Amino acid sequence: TFDGETWTVAKRFRVFLSLHAELKQQHPLIKLPQAPKKKYLGANNPSFIQQRRFMLQRYLQSLTSNAALRRSSTLLNFLEATPAAMDLRRQCAAQQSLLKSSLDDNARAVVALRDKDQENEDLLQKLQTLKQSADAARQRLGHAQEEVMSLIPKLKDQSERLERTHNKLVRWRSKANQQGAEALAAQDKYDQTSMLNARS
């Protein structure tokens, strides 16, 4: 962290030793923090590498906490904290921020499009289901119409037979009424004849 900003620089261990030697030569009156010690055995051990990284960070923090050393061009160059480097870093950070914002916007747009595509697909499936239901209903209606059309001749034939039967019944009833009237007239005539014979 330098002037409220934080970034990472990759340096080999021998570069730290060179930095320490240059600062000691350039600022003999300033008591520098102790530089990390070299180690030849176990230098590639992961736990040792992690411990050395922590010690180097503390070493740099001690250097940057000294007001005089903070103005040292050697330290600024080492930290890539020169005004030009800082400006370039800020520009890169701003561009990265814009790029990230643009990527986030694009990601949200892709998600929105994917959701819209899913909605359209769901709607299409519903429309297909409705179309299938309508086709099935249309087919059932066609079968029903065919059945009705096939029943019409039968109904017409039955209606004609009922009408003929009705007409026969009307004729039989008329004939029966006529025969009844004739029987009554004959009975009356017979009764009258019988009465005349009885008087004679």
PLY file of the C-alpha trace (Angstrom):
ply
format ascii 1.0
element vertex 200
property float x
property float y
property float z
element edge 199
property int vertex1
property int vertex2
end_header
0.00 0.00 0.00
1.43 3.39 -1.04
-0.37 6.75 -0.78
-3.66 4.99 -0.14
-3.31 2.72 -3.18
-2.57 -0.98 -3.21
-0.99 -3.01 -6.01
1.29 -5.98 -6.46
4.82 -6.05 -7.89
6.70 -9.27 -8.67
10.36 -9.16 -7.67
12.97 -11.85 -7.15
14.65 -12.12 -3.75
18.03 -10.92 -5.04
16.35 -7.72 -6.26
15.29 -7.02 -2.66
18.89 -7.47 -1.60
20.04 -5.05 -4.31
17.42 -2.54 -3.17
18.63 -2.82 0.41
22.23 -2.28 -0.63
21.39 0.80 -2.77
19.25 2.39 -0.05
21.97 1.77 2.53
24.52 3.46 0.26
22.25 6.40 -0.64
20.96 7.00 2.91
23.77 6.12 5.32
22.22 8.16 8.13
18.91 6.31 8.03
18.63 3.09 9.99
17.14 0.64 7.54
15.08 -2.34 8.63
16.94 -5.61 8.56
16.79 -7.32 5.19
15.54 -10.92 5.09
18.28 -13.48 5.29
19.30 -15.76 2.48
18.60 -19.46 2.75
20.10 -22.05 0.46
18.54 -25.19 1.90
14.77 -25.58 1.72
14.32 -22.40 -0.32
11.71 -24.12 -2.47
9.62 -25.32 0.46
6.07 -23.89 0.17
5.87 -22.97 3.86
9.25 -21.22 3.66
8.18 -19.32 0.52
5.04 -18.14 2.28
7.02 -17.06 5.35
9.58 -15.20 3.19
6.76 -13.41 1.32
5.33 -12.23 4.64
8.75 -11.01 5.82
9.37 -9.13 2.55
5.99 -7.43 2.85
6.85 -6.29 6.37
10.23 -5.09 5.08
8.59 -2.95 2.37
6.05 -1.60 4.85
8.90 -0.52 7.11
10.62 1.24 4.20
7.49 3.06 3.03
6.66 4.18 6.58
9.85 6.30 6.59
9.08 9.80 5.22
12.59 10.26 3.79
12.68 6.90 2.08
9.23 7.44 0.57
10.82 10.16 -1.64
13.69 7.92 -2.74
13.68 7.39 -6.49
15.28 3.99 -5.94
12.39 2.83 -3.75
9.79 4.44 -6.01
11.26 2.68 -9.05
11.35 -0.59 -7.14
7.69 -0.22 -6.15
6.81 1.06 -9.61
5.44 4.08 -7.78
6.92 6.87 -9.90
4.40 9.52 -11.01
4.39 8.11 -14.54
3.92 4.55 -13.28
1.20 5.67 -10.87
-0.63 7.52 -13.65
-0.32 4.53 -15.93
-1.55 2.25 -13.16
-4.52 4.52 -12.50
-5.34 4.60 -16.21
-5.11 0.82 -16.38
-7.27 0.52 -13.27
-9.84 2.89 -14.78
-9.83 0.95 -18.04
-10.15 -2.31 -16.15
-13.04 -0.85 -14.19
-14.75 0.28 -17.40
-14.07 -3.11 -18.97
-15.46 -4.90 -15.93
-18.52 -2.64 -15.96
-18.99 -3.32 -19.66
-18.57 -7.06 -19.12
-21.06 -6.94 -16.26
-23.53 -5.05 -18.47
-23.01 -7.57 -21.25
-23.45 -10.44 -18.81
-26.69 -8.92 -17.52
-27.85 -8.38 -21.11
-27.04 -12.01 -21.95
-28.94 -13.19 -18.88
-31.89 -10.95 -19.81
-31.84 -12.29 -23.37
-31.61 -15.85 -22.10
-34.57 -15.22 -19.77
-36.47 -13.62 -22.67
-35.65 -16.59 -24.89
-36.91 -18.91 -22.17
-40.11 -16.88 -21.86
-40.57 -16.99 -25.64
-39.93 -20.73 -25.65
-42.45 -21.25 -22.84
-44.98 -19.11 -24.71
-44.35 -21.05 -27.92
-44.91 -24.34 -26.10
-48.17 -23.00 -24.67
-49.27 -21.87 -28.13
-48.42 -25.29 -29.55
-50.39 -26.96 -26.77
-53.38 -24.68 -27.45
-53.12 -25.40 -31.17
-53.08 -29.14 -30.51
-56.12 -28.78 -28.24
-57.92 -26.69 -30.89
-57.07 -29.24 -33.61
-58.37 -32.08 -31.42
-61.58 -30.12 -30.67
-61.99 -29.34 -34.39
-61.56 -33.03 -35.20
-64.13 -34.06 -32.57
-66.54 -31.44 -33.93
-66.05 -32.82 -37.45
-66.88 -36.35 -36.25
-69.96 -35.04 -34.44
-71.14 -33.23 -37.56
-70.66 -36.39 -39.61
-72.71 -38.36 -37.08
-75.45 -35.72 -37.15
-75.50 -35.74 -40.97
-75.71 -39.53 -40.97
-78.67 -39.38 -38.55
-80.65 -36.85 -40.61
-81.85 -39.40 -43.25
-82.83 -41.84 -40.52
-84.72 -39.15 -38.63
-86.41 -38.06 -41.85
-87.45 -41.65 -42.63
-88.77 -42.13 -39.09
-90.65 -38.84 -39.36
-92.27 -39.92 -42.63
-93.27 -43.28 -41.14
-94.72 -41.57 -38.08
-96.66 -39.26 -40.36
-98.02 -42.21 -42.37
-98.95 -44.01 -39.16
-100.64 -40.87 -37.90
-102.62 -40.53 -41.13
-103.72 -44.18 -40.88
-104.84 -43.61 -37.33
-106.79 -40.54 -38.41
-108.48 -42.53 -41.19
-109.21 -45.43 -38.87
-110.63 -43.08 -36.28
-112.81 -41.39 -38.94
-113.98 -44.73 -40.24
-114.64 -45.98 -36.73
-116.64 -42.84 -35.98
-118.60 -43.29 -39.18
-119.29 -46.96 -38.42
-120.31 -46.00 -34.92
-122.70 -43.41 -36.26
-124.17 -45.91 -38.70
-124.54 -48.47 -35.91
-126.34 -45.94 -33.78
-128.63 -45.01 -36.66
-129.38 -48.69 -37.34
-130.05 -49.23 -33.66
-132.44 -46.30 -33.58
-134.21 -47.56 -36.67
-134.46 -51.02 -35.19
-135.81 -49.63 -31.95
-138.43 -47.63 -33.80
-139.48 -50.63 -35.86
-139.77 -52.75 -32.75
-141.96 -50.12 -31.10
-144.29 -49.96 -34.10
-144.63 -53.72 -34.22
-145.41 -53.82 -30.53
-148.25 -51.28 -30.98
-149.75 -53.21 -33.83
0 1
1 2
2 3
3 4
4 5
5 6
6 7
7 8
8 9
9 10
10 11
11 12
12 13
13 14
14 15
15 16
16 17
17 18
18 19
19 20
20 21
21 22
22 23
23 24
24 25
25 26
26 27
27 28
28 29
29 30
30 31
31 32
32 33
33 34
34 35
35 36
36 37
37 38
38 39
39 40
40 41
41 42
42 43
43 44
44 45
45 46
46 47
47 48
48 49
49 50
50 51
51 52
52 53
53 54
54 55
55 56
56 57
57 58
58 59
59 60
60 61
61 62
62 63
63 64
64 65
65 66
66 67
67 68
68 69
69 70
70 71
71 72
72 73
73 74
74 75
75 76
76 77
77 78
78 79
79 80
80 81
81 82
82 83
83 84
84 85
85 86
86 87
87 88
88 89
89 90
90 91
91 92
92 93
93 94
94 95
95 96
96 97
97 98
98 99
99 100
100 101
101 102
102 103
103 104
104 105
105 106
106 107
107 108
108 109
109 110
110 111
111 112
112 113
113 114
114 115
115 116
116 117
117 118
118 119
119 120
120 121
121 122
122 123
123 124
124 125
125 126
126 127
127 128
128 129
129 130
130 131
131 132
132 133
133 134
134 135
135 136
136 137
137 138
138 139
139 140
140 141
141 142
142 143
143 144
144 145
145 146
146 147
147 148
148 149
149 150
150 151
151 152
152 153
153 154
154 155
155 156
156 157
157 158
158 159
159 160
160 161
161 162
162 163
163 164
164 165
165 166
166 167
167 168
168 169
169 170
170 171
171 172
172 173
173 174
174 175
175 176
176 177
177 178
178 179
179 180
180 181
181 182
182 183
183 184
184 185
185 186
186 187
187 188
188 189
189 190
190 191
191 192
192 193
193 194
194 195
195 196
196 197
197 198
198 199
